[in-house]
Amino acid sequence: MDGSATLGQIWTMEAGMKKRRIVVAMVLVLLSGCAGHSGSSALGESAFLTAQAHCEKDRGTWHANLGVCEVCP
């Protein structure tokens, strides 16, 4: 066997490793980008706090366990 055949195999392996590294890096970037938005509960919580704030602004009584605003006439 000739030394250039193994050199070609090494280059092919290195190219494959570079592609894998790029794919892993892309996946990590996507996951880290989604990590900041993973809190659907955080969005729901801010809406909940907004509803509570509106209720209290209108001089209502906010019932957190029911998520209902009671406004007496």
PyMOL Python script that loads the backbone (N, CA, C, O; Angstrom):
from pymol import cmd

cmd.read_pdbstr("""\
ATOM      1  N   MET A   1       0.826  -1.196   0.000  1.00  0.00           N
ATOM      2  CA  MET A   1       0.000   0.000   0.000  1.00  0.00           C
ATOM      3  C   MET A   1       0.863   1.249   0.000  1.00  0.00           C
ATOM      4  O   MET A   1       1.972   1.277   0.532  1.00  0.00           O
ATOM      5  N   ASP A   2       0.357   2.186  -0.562  1.00  0.00           N
ATOM      6  CA  ASP A   2       1.036   3.444  -0.772  1.00  0.00           C
ATOM      7  C   ASP A   2       0.627   4.433   0.335  1.00  0.00           C
ATOM      8  O   ASP A   2      -0.524   4.394   0.771  1.00  0.00           O
ATOM      9  N   GLY A   3       1.482   5.277   0.785  1.00  0.00           N
ATOM     10  CA  GLY A   3       1.207   6.208   1.881  1.00  0.00           C
ATOM     11  C   GLY A   3       0.149   7.242   1.534  1.00  0.00           C
ATOM     12  O   GLY A   3      -0.513   7.761   2.433  1.00  0.00           O
ATOM     13  N   SER A   4      -0.028   7.557   0.253  1.00  0.00           N
ATOM     14  CA  SER A   4      -1.014   8.564  -0.132  1.00  0.00           C
ATOM     15  C   SER A   4      -2.442   8.070   0.058  1.00  0.00           C
ATOM     16  O   SER A   4      -3.345   8.878   0.272  1.00  0.00           O
ATOM     17  N   ALA A   5      -2.664   6.770  -0.014  1.00  0.00           N
ATOM     18  CA  ALA A   5      -4.016   6.232   0.198  1.00  0.00           C
ATOM     19  C   ALA A   5      -4.456   6.483   1.638  1.00  0.00           C
ATOM     20  O   ALA A   5      -5.601   6.873   1.871  1.00  0.00           O
ATOM     21  N   THR A   6      -3.579   6.270   2.592  1.00  0.00           N
ATOM     22  CA  THR A   6      -3.942   6.509   3.981  1.00  0.00           C
ATOM     23  C   THR A   6      -4.061   8.001   4.249  1.00  0.00           C
ATOM     24  O   THR A   6      -4.859   8.416   5.090  1.00  0.00           O
ATOM     25  N   LEU A   7      -3.289   8.800   3.556  1.00  0.00           N
ATOM     26  CA  LEU A   7      -3.394  10.249   3.713  1.00  0.00           C
ATOM     27  C   LEU A   7      -4.758  10.734   3.219  1.00  0.00           C
ATOM     28  O   LEU A   7      -5.370  11.606   3.837  1.00  0.00           O
ATOM     29  N   GLY A   8      -5.236  10.168   2.103  1.00  0.00           N
ATOM     30  CA  GLY A   8      -6.560  10.510   1.589  1.00  0.00           C
ATOM     31  C   GLY A   8      -7.651  10.104   2.565  1.00  0.00           C
ATOM     32  O   GLY A   8      -8.634  10.824   2.737  1.00  0.00           O
ATOM     33  N   GLN A   9      -7.482   8.964   3.199  1.00  0.00           N
ATOM     34  CA  GLN A   9      -8.460   8.508   4.184  1.00  0.00           C
ATOM     35  C   GLN A   9      -8.474   9.439   5.392  1.00  0.00           C
ATOM     36  O   GLN A   9      -9.534   9.745   5.938  1.00  0.00           O
ATOM     37  N   ILE A  10      -7.302   9.883   5.800  1.00  0.00           N
ATOM     38  CA  ILE A  10      -7.213  10.799   6.938  1.00  0.00           C
ATOM     39  C   ILE A  10      -7.910  12.113   6.608  1.00  0.00           C
ATOM     40  O   ILE A  10      -8.634  12.655   7.443  1.00  0.00           O
ATOM     41  N   TRP A  11      -7.700  12.628   5.401  1.00  0.00           N
ATOM     42  CA  TRP A  11      -8.362  13.873   5.002  1.00  0.00           C
ATOM     43  C   TRP A  11      -9.873  13.702   4.980  1.00  0.00           C
ATOM     44  O   TRP A  11     -10.612  14.602   5.380  1.00  0.00           O
ATOM     45  N   THR A  12     -10.331  12.542   4.510  1.00  0.00           N
ATOM     46  CA  THR A  12     -11.768  12.282   4.478  1.00  0.00           C
ATOM     47  C   THR A  12     -12.324  12.236   5.900  1.00  0.00           C
ATOM     48  O   THR A  12     -13.405  12.763   6.163  1.00  0.00           O
ATOM     49  N   MET A  13     -11.591  11.610   6.808  1.00  0.00           N
ATOM     50  CA  MET A  13     -12.039  11.531   8.200  1.00  0.00           C
ATOM     51  C   MET A  13     -12.067  12.922   8.827  1.00  0.00           C
ATOM     52  O   MET A  13     -12.996  13.259   9.561  1.00  0.00           O
ATOM     53  N   GLU A  14     -11.047  13.726   8.536  1.00  0.00           N
ATOM     54  CA  GLU A  14     -11.003  15.085   9.078  1.00  0.00           C
ATOM     55  C   GLU A  14     -12.158  15.922   8.540  1.00  0.00           C
ATOM     56  O   GLU A  14     -12.736  16.715   9.284  1.00  0.00           O
ATOM     57  N   ALA A  15     -12.500  15.766   7.287  1.00  0.00           N
ATOM     58  CA  ALA A  15     -13.622  16.506   6.707  1.00  0.00           C
ATOM     59  C   ALA A  15     -14.926  16.075   7.375  1.00  0.00           C
ATOM     60  O   ALA A  15     -15.791  16.903   7.657  1.00  0.00           O
ATOM     61  N   GLY A  16     -15.058  14.777   7.624  1.00  0.00           N
ATOM     62  CA  GLY A  16     -16.249  14.277   8.306  1.00  0.00           C
ATOM     63  C   GLY A  16     -16.356  14.824   9.718  1.00  0.00           C
ATOM     64  O   GLY A  16     -17.449  15.167  10.170  1.00  0.00           O
ATOM     65  N   MET A  17     -15.248  14.906  10.410  1.00  0.00           N
ATOM     66  CA  MET A  17     -15.244  15.447  11.781  1.00  0.00           C
ATOM     67  C   MET A  17     -15.612  16.932  11.767  1.00  0.00           C
ATOM     68  O   MET A  17     -16.336  17.399  12.646  1.00  0.00           O
ATOM     69  N   LYS A  18     -15.120  17.670  10.778  1.00  0.00           N
ATOM     70  CA  LYS A  18     -15.457  19.095  10.685  1.00  0.00           C
ATOM     71  C   LYS A  18     -16.945  19.267  10.453  1.00  0.00           C
ATOM     72  O   LYS A  18     -17.565  20.156  11.036  1.00  0.00           O
ATOM     73  N   LYS A  19     -17.532  18.422   9.602  1.00  0.00           N
ATOM     74  CA  LYS A  19     -18.964  18.514   9.339  1.00  0.00           C
ATOM     75  C   LYS A  19     -19.752  18.210  10.613  1.00  0.00           C
ATOM     76  O   LYS A  19     -20.741  18.881  10.910  1.00  0.00           O
ATOM     77  N   ARG A  20     -19.315  17.205  11.358  1.00  0.00           N
ATOM     78  CA  ARG A  20     -19.993  16.859  12.604  1.00  0.00           C
ATOM     79  C   ARG A  20     -19.901  18.008  13.605  1.00  0.00           C
ATOM     80  O   ARG A  20     -20.874  18.325  14.289  1.00  0.00           O
ATOM     81  N   ARG A  21     -18.728  18.625  13.684  1.00  0.00           N
ATOM     82  CA  ARG A  21     -18.558  19.756  14.599  1.00  0.00           C
ATOM     83  C   ARG A  21     -19.475  20.909  14.222  1.00  0.00           C
ATOM     84  O   ARG A  21     -20.047  21.560  15.096  1.00  0.00           O
ATOM     85  N   ILE A  22     -19.615  21.161  12.940  1.00  0.00           N
ATOM     86  CA  ILE A  22     -20.490  22.244  12.481  1.00  0.00           C
ATOM     87  C   ILE A  22     -21.938  21.929  12.831  1.00  0.00           C
ATOM     88  O   ILE A  22     -22.675  22.804  13.285  1.00  0.00           O
ATOM     89  N   VAL A  23     -22.346  20.681  12.620  1.00  0.00           N
ATOM     90  CA  VAL A  23     -23.717  20.291  12.937  1.00  0.00           C
ATOM     91  C   VAL A  23     -23.969  20.406  14.438  1.00  0.00           C
ATOM     92  O   VAL A  23     -25.010  20.914  14.851  1.00  0.00           O
ATOM     93  N   VAL A  24     -23.037  19.943  15.250  1.00  0.00           N
ATOM     94  CA  VAL A  24     -23.186  20.035  16.703  1.00  0.00           C
ATOM     95  C   VAL A  24     -23.253  21.502  17.130  1.00  0.00           C
ATOM     96  O   VAL A  24     -24.066  21.865  17.981  1.00  0.00           O
ATOM     97  N   ALA A  25     -22.410  22.336  16.547  1.00  0.00           N
ATOM     98  CA  ALA A  25     -22.424  23.762  16.887  1.00  0.00           C
ATOM     99  C   ALA A  25     -23.758  24.403  16.508  1.00  0.00           C
ATOM    100  O   ALA A  25     -24.282  25.228  17.256  1.00  0.00           O
ATOM    101  N   MET A  26     -24.308  24.031  15.356  1.00  0.00           N
ATOM    102  CA  MET A  26     -25.592  24.592  14.931  1.00  0.00           C
ATOM    103  C   MET A  26     -26.712  24.161  15.876  1.00  0.00           C
ATOM    104  O   MET A  26     -27.582  24.961  16.220  1.00  0.00           O
ATOM    105  N   VAL A  27     -26.686  22.909  16.287  1.00  0.00           N
ATOM    106  CA  VAL A  27     -27.702  22.418  17.218  1.00  0.00           C
ATOM    107  C   VAL A  27     -27.601  23.155  18.550  1.00  0.00           C
ATOM    108  O   VAL A  27     -28.618  23.539  19.128  1.00  0.00           O
ATOM    109  N   LEU A  28     -26.387  23.351  19.031  1.00  0.00           N
ATOM    110  CA  LEU A  28     -26.208  24.069  20.293  1.00  0.00           C
ATOM    111  C   LEU A  28     -26.676  25.514  20.193  1.00  0.00           C
ATOM    112  O   LEU A  28     -27.265  26.042  21.135  1.00  0.00           O
ATOM    113  N   VAL A  29     -26.421  26.150  19.071  1.00  0.00           N
ATOM    114  CA  VAL A  29     -26.872  27.528  18.882  1.00  0.00           C
ATOM    115  C   VAL A  29     -28.395  27.584  18.884  1.00  0.00           C
ATOM    116  O   VAL A  29     -28.990  28.470  19.499  1.00  0.00           O
ATOM    117  N   LEU A  30     -29.020  26.640  18.197  1.00  0.00           N
ATOM    118  CA  LEU A  30     -30.482  26.613  18.181  1.00  0.00           C
ATOM    119  C   LEU A  30     -31.051  26.364  19.570  1.00  0.00           C
ATOM    120  O   LEU A  30     -32.022  27.005  19.973  1.00  0.00           O
ATOM    121  N   LEU A  31     -30.450  25.439  20.297  1.00  0.00           N
ATOM    122  CA  LEU A  31     -30.930  25.148  21.648  1.00  0.00           C
ATOM    123  C   LEU A  31     -30.735  26.337  22.576  1.00  0.00           C
ATOM    124  O   LEU A  31     -31.610  26.641  23.386  1.00  0.00           O
ATOM    125  N   SER A  32     -29.610  27.003  22.466  1.00  0.00           N
ATOM    126  CA  SER A  32     -29.378  28.152  23.342  1.00  0.00           C
ATOM    127  C   SER A  32     -30.306  29.308  22.967  1.00  0.00           C
ATOM    128  O   SER A  32     -30.714  30.076  23.839  1.00  0.00           O
ATOM    129  N   GLY A  33     -30.641  29.439  21.700  1.00  0.00           N
ATOM    130  CA  GLY A  33     -31.587  30.461  21.286  1.00  0.00           C
ATOM    131  C   GLY A  33     -32.982  30.184  21.810  1.00  0.00           C
ATOM    132  O   GLY A  33     -33.717  31.103  22.172  1.00  0.00           O
ATOM    133  N   CYS A  34     -33.340  28.914  21.848  1.00  0.00           N
ATOM    134  CA  CYS A  34     -34.656  28.535  22.374  1.00  0.00           C
ATOM    135  C   CYS A  34     -34.691  28.581  23.886  1.00  0.00           C
ATOM    136  O   CYS A  34     -35.768  28.691  24.473  1.00  0.00           O
ATOM    137  N   ALA A  35     -33.551  28.501  24.524  1.00  0.00           N
ATOM    138  CA  ALA A  35     -33.517  28.480  25.985  1.00  0.00           C
ATOM    139  C   ALA A  35     -34.086  29.778  26.561  1.00  0.00           C
ATOM    140  O   ALA A  35     -34.741  29.758  27.603  1.00  0.00           O
ATOM    141  N   GLY A  36     -33.845  30.876  25.904  1.00  0.00           N
ATOM    142  CA  GLY A  36     -34.382  32.130  26.385  1.00  0.00           C
ATOM    143  C   GLY A  36     -35.887  32.227  26.229  1.00  0.00           C
ATOM    144  O   GLY A  36     -36.532  33.019  26.916  1.00  0.00           O
ATOM    145  N   HIS A  37     -36.457  31.429  25.332  1.00  0.00           N
ATOM    146  CA  HIS A  37     -37.884  31.488  25.064  1.00  0.00           C
ATOM    147  C   HIS A  37     -38.603  30.259  25.583  1.00  0.00           C
ATOM    148  O   HIS A  37     -39.764  30.040  25.237  1.00  0.00           O
ATOM    149  N   SER A  38     -37.958  29.465  26.391  1.00  0.00           N
ATOM    150  CA  SER A  38     -38.576  28.223  26.846  1.00  0.00           C
ATOM    151  C   SER A  38     -39.677  28.466  27.855  1.00  0.00           C
ATOM    152  O   SER A  38     -40.461  27.563  28.149  1.00  0.00           O
ATOM    153  N   GLY A  39     -39.745  29.678  28.388  1.00  0.00           N
ATOM    154  CA  GLY A  39     -40.720  29.942  29.431  1.00  0.00           C
ATOM    155  C   GLY A  39     -42.068  30.341  28.893  1.00  0.00           C
ATOM    156  O   GLY A  39     -42.436  31.514  28.961  1.00  0.00           O
ATOM    157  N   SER A  40     -42.822  29.388  28.356  1.00  0.00           N
ATOM    158  CA  SER A  40     -44.187  29.722  27.978  1.00  0.00           C
ATOM    159  C   SER A  40     -44.965  30.075  29.240  1.00  0.00           C
ATOM    160  O   SER A  40     -45.915  30.857  29.201  1.00  0.00           O
ATOM    161  N   SER A  41     -44.545  29.482  30.368  1.00  0.00           N
ATOM    162  CA  SER A  41     -45.180  29.846  31.634  1.00  0.00           C
ATOM    163  C   SER A  41     -44.834  31.290  32.005  1.00  0.00           C
ATOM    164  O   SER A  41     -45.631  31.985  32.635  1.00  0.00           O
ATOM    165  N   ALA A  42     -43.635  31.735  31.606  1.00  0.00           N
ATOM    166  CA  ALA A  42     -43.273  33.122  31.880  1.00  0.00           C
ATOM    167  C   ALA A  42     -44.166  34.066  31.088  1.00  0.00           C
ATOM    168  O   ALA A  42     -44.571  35.112  31.595  1.00  0.00           O
ATOM    169  N   LEU A  43     -44.478  33.702  29.845  1.00  0.00           N
ATOM    170  CA  LEU A  43     -45.386  34.532  29.060  1.00  0.00           C
ATOM    171  C   LEU A  43     -46.784  34.488  29.662  1.00  0.00           C
ATOM    172  O   LEU A  43     -47.459  35.513  29.766  1.00  0.00           O
ATOM    173  N   GLY A  44     -47.209  33.303  30.054  1.00  0.00           N
ATOM    174  CA  GLY A  44     -48.514  33.168  30.677  1.00  0.00           C
ATOM    175  C   GLY A  44     -48.571  33.903  32.001  1.00  0.00           C
ATOM    176  O   GLY A  44     -49.589  34.495  32.359  1.00  0.00           O
ATOM    177  N   GLU A  45     -47.469  33.856  32.717  1.00  0.00           N
ATOM    178  CA  GLU A  45     -47.420  34.529  34.011  1.00  0.00           C
ATOM    179  C   GLU A  45     -47.514  36.034  33.832  1.00  0.00           C
ATOM    180  O   GLU A  45     -48.181  36.706  34.619  1.00  0.00           O
ATOM    181  N   SER A  46     -46.853  36.581  32.805  1.00  0.00           N
ATOM    182  CA  SER A  46     -46.936  38.025  32.598  1.00  0.00           C
ATOM    183  C   SER A  46     -48.355  38.418  32.186  1.00  0.00           C
ATOM    184  O   SER A  46     -48.840  39.477  32.587  1.00  0.00           O
ATOM    185  N   ALA A  47     -49.025  37.581  31.393  1.00  0.00           N
ATOM    186  CA  ALA A  47     -50.416  37.852  31.038  1.00  0.00           C
ATOM    187  C   ALA A  47     -51.295  37.782  32.279  1.00  0.00           C
ATOM    188  O   ALA A  47     -52.223  38.574  32.441  1.00  0.00           O
ATOM    189  N   PHE A  48     -50.993  36.827  33.150  1.00  0.00           N
ATOM    190  CA  PHE A  48     -51.734  36.677  34.397  1.00  0.00           C
ATOM    191  C   PHE A  48     -51.558  37.927  35.254  1.00  0.00           C
ATOM    192  O   PHE A  48     -52.526  38.452  35.805  1.00  0.00           O
ATOM    193  N   LEU A  49     -50.316  38.399  35.363  1.00  0.00           N
ATOM    194  CA  LEU A  49     -50.066  39.596  36.159  1.00  0.00           C
ATOM    195  C   LEU A  49     -50.718  40.815  35.522  1.00  0.00           C
ATOM    196  O   LEU A  49     -51.170  41.715  36.228  1.00  0.00           O
ATOM    197  N   THR A  50     -50.770  40.852  34.200  1.00  0.00           N
ATOM    198  CA  THR A  50     -51.428  41.960  33.524  1.00  0.00           C
ATOM    199  C   THR A  50     -52.914  41.941  33.813  1.00  0.00           C
ATOM    200  O   THR A  50     -53.503  42.990  34.075  1.00  0.00           O
ATOM    201  N   ALA A  51     -53.534  40.768  33.771  1.00  0.00           N
ATOM    202  CA  ALA A  51     -54.962  40.664  34.078  1.00  0.00           C
ATOM    203  C   ALA A  51     -55.224  41.086  35.515  1.00  0.00           C
ATOM    204  O   ALA A  51     -56.201  41.777  35.802  1.00  0.00           O
ATOM    205  N   GLN A  52     -54.343  40.665  36.416  1.00  0.00           N
ATOM    206  CA  GLN A  52     -54.499  41.040  37.819  1.00  0.00           C
ATOM    207  C   GLN A  52     -54.354  42.553  37.979  1.00  0.00           C
ATOM    208  O   GLN A  52     -55.112  43.174  38.724  1.00  0.00           O
ATOM    209  N   ALA A  53     -53.392  43.143  37.291  1.00  0.00           N
ATOM    210  CA  ALA A  53     -53.177  44.584  37.381  1.00  0.00           C
ATOM    211  C   ALA A  53     -54.386  45.358  36.850  1.00  0.00           C
ATOM    212  O   ALA A  53     -54.796  46.360  37.435  1.00  0.00           O
ATOM    213  N   HIS A  54     -54.954  44.880  35.728  1.00  0.00           N
ATOM    214  CA  HIS A  54     -56.147  45.540  35.187  1.00  0.00           C
ATOM    215  C   HIS A  54     -57.318  45.429  36.150  1.00  0.00           C
ATOM    216  O   HIS A  54     -58.078  46.380  36.332  1.00  0.00           O
ATOM    217  N   CYS A  55     -57.455  44.266  36.762  1.00  0.00           N
ATOM    218  CA  CYS A  55     -58.546  44.054  37.711  1.00  0.00           C
ATOM    219  C   CYS A  55     -58.422  45.016  38.894  1.00  0.00           C
ATOM    220  O   CYS A  55     -59.388  45.672  39.283  1.00  0.00           O
ATOM    221  N   GLU A  56     -57.226  45.083  39.451  1.00  0.00           N
ATOM    222  CA  GLU A  56     -57.014  45.945  40.615  1.00  0.00           C
ATOM    223  C   GLU A  56     -57.130  47.425  40.242  1.00  0.00           C
ATOM    224  O   GLU A  56     -57.540  48.249  41.060  1.00  0.00           O
ATOM    225  N   LYS A  57     -56.766  47.751  39.002  1.00  0.00           N
ATOM    226  CA  LYS A  57     -56.894  49.134  38.532  1.00  0.00           C
ATOM    227  C   LYS A  57     -58.368  49.544  38.470  1.00  0.00           C
ATOM    228  O   LYS A  57     -58.729  50.684  38.764  1.00  0.00           O
ATOM    229  N   ASP A  58     -59.211  48.577  38.077  1.00  0.00           N
ATOM    230  CA  ASP A  58     -60.654  48.840  38.001  1.00  0.00           C
ATOM    231  C   ASP A  58     -61.357  48.619  39.342  1.00  0.00           C
ATOM    232  O   ASP A  58     -62.580  48.500  39.404  1.00  0.00           O
ATOM    233  N   ARG A  59     -60.564  48.565  40.407  1.00  0.00           N
ATOM    234  CA  ARG A  59     -61.057  48.390  41.774  1.00  0.00           C
ATOM    235  C   ARG A  59     -61.831  47.092  41.966  1.00  0.00           C
ATOM    236  O   ARG A  59     -62.821  47.032  42.695  1.00  0.00           O
ATOM    237  N   GLY A  60     -61.345  46.055  41.287  1.00  0.00           N
ATOM    238  CA  GLY A  60     -61.944  44.742  41.435  1.00  0.00           C
ATOM    239  C   GLY A  60     -61.159  43.897  42.421  1.00  0.00           C
ATOM    240  O   GLY A  60     -60.108  44.300  42.920  1.00  0.00           O
ATOM    241  N   THR A  61     -61.691  42.725  42.688  1.00  0.00           N
ATOM    242  CA  THR A  61     -61.015  41.765  43.554  1.00  0.00           C
ATOM    243  C   THR A  61     -60.541  40.618  42.673  1.00  0.00           C
ATOM    244  O   THR A  61     -61.344  39.952  42.021  1.00  0.00           O
ATOM    245  N   TRP A  62     -59.237  40.392  42.660  1.00  0.00           N
ATOM    246  CA  TRP A  62     -58.649  39.346  41.824  1.00  0.00           C
ATOM    247  C   TRP A  62     -58.616  38.038  42.599  1.00  0.00           C
ATOM    248  O   TRP A  62     -58.075  37.974  43.703  1.00  0.00           O
ATOM    249  N   HIS A  63     -59.194  36.997  42.017  1.00  0.00           N
ATOM    250  CA  HIS A  63     -59.176  35.649  42.599  1.00  0.00           C
ATOM    251  C   HIS A  63     -58.157  34.825  41.821  1.00  0.00           C
ATOM    252  O   HIS A  63     -58.444  34.314  40.739  1.00  0.00           O
ATOM    253  N   ALA A  64     -56.956  34.708  42.396  1.00  0.00           N
ATOM    254  CA  ALA A  64     -55.853  34.061  41.694  1.00  0.00           C
ATOM    255  C   ALA A  64     -56.116  32.586  41.427  1.00  0.00           C
ATOM    256  O   ALA A  64     -55.743  32.079  40.369  1.00  0.00           O
ATOM    257  N   ASN A  65     -56.754  31.884  42.367  1.00  0.00           N
ATOM    258  CA  ASN A  65     -56.976  30.458  42.166  1.00  0.00           C
ATOM    259  C   ASN A  65     -57.956  30.192  41.022  1.00  0.00           C
ATOM    260  O   ASN A  65     -57.907  29.119  40.421  1.00  0.00           O
ATOM    261  N   LEU A  66     -58.833  31.127  40.708  1.00  0.00           N
ATOM    262  CA  LEU A  66     -59.792  30.968  39.617  1.00  0.00           C
ATOM    263  C   LEU A  66     -59.389  31.755  38.368  1.00  0.00           C
ATOM    264  O   LEU A  66     -59.856  31.473  37.265  1.00  0.00           O
ATOM    265  N   GLY A  67     -58.515  32.744  38.561  1.00  0.00           N
ATOM    266  CA  GLY A  67     -58.124  33.598  37.452  1.00  0.00           C
ATOM    267  C   GLY A  67     -59.278  34.501  37.026  1.00  0.00           C
ATOM    268  O   GLY A  67     -59.455  34.782  35.841  1.00  0.00           O
ATOM    269  N   VAL A  68     -60.051  34.946  37.998  1.00  0.00           N
ATOM    270  CA  VAL A  68     -61.257  35.723  37.727  1.00  0.00           C
ATOM    271  C   VAL A  68     -61.196  37.046  38.492  1.00  0.00           C
ATOM    272  O   VAL A  68     -60.724  37.108  39.628  1.00  0.00           O
ATOM    273  N   CYS A  69     -61.679  38.083  37.846  1.00  0.00           N
ATOM    274  CA  CYS A  69     -61.791  39.394  38.477  1.00  0.00           C
ATOM    275  C   CYS A  69     -63.237  39.617  38.854  1.00  0.00           C
ATOM    276  O   CYS A  69     -64.134  39.473  38.023  1.00  0.00           O
ATOM    277  N   GLU A  70     -63.463  39.969  40.109  1.00  0.00           N
ATOM    278  CA  GLU A  70     -64.812  40.243  40.580  1.00  0.00           C
ATOM    279  C   GLU A  70     -64.925  41.752  40.829  1.00  0.00           C
ATOM    280  O   GLU A  70     -64.212  42.317  41.659  1.00  0.00           O
ATOM    281  N   VAL A  71     -65.824  42.375  40.102  1.00  0.00           N
ATOM    282  CA  VAL A  71     -66.042  43.806  40.247  1.00  0.00           C
ATOM    283  C   VAL A  71     -67.473  44.000  40.745  1.00  0.00           C
ATOM    284  O   VAL A  71     -68.432  43.615  40.077  1.00  0.00           O
ATOM    285  N   CYS A  72     -67.599  44.587  41.897  1.00  0.00           N
ATOM    286  CA  CYS A  72     -68.928  44.834  42.463  1.00  0.00           C
ATOM    287  C   CYS A  72     -69.420  46.189  41.989  1.00  0.00           C
ATOM    288  O   CYS A  72     -68.647  47.146  41.945  1.00  0.00           O
ATOM    289  N   PRO A  73     -70.697  46.286  41.634  1.00  0.00           N
ATOM    290  CA  PRO A  73     -71.243  47.562  41.165  1.00  0.00           C
ATOM    291  C   PRO A  73     -71.384  48.567  42.275  1.00  0.00           C
ATOM    292  O   PRO A  73     -71.830  49.690  42.039  1.00  0.00           O
TER     293      PRO A  73
END
""", "prot")
cmd.dss("prot")
cmd.show_as("cartoon", "prot")
cmd.util.cbc("prot")
cmd.orient("prot")
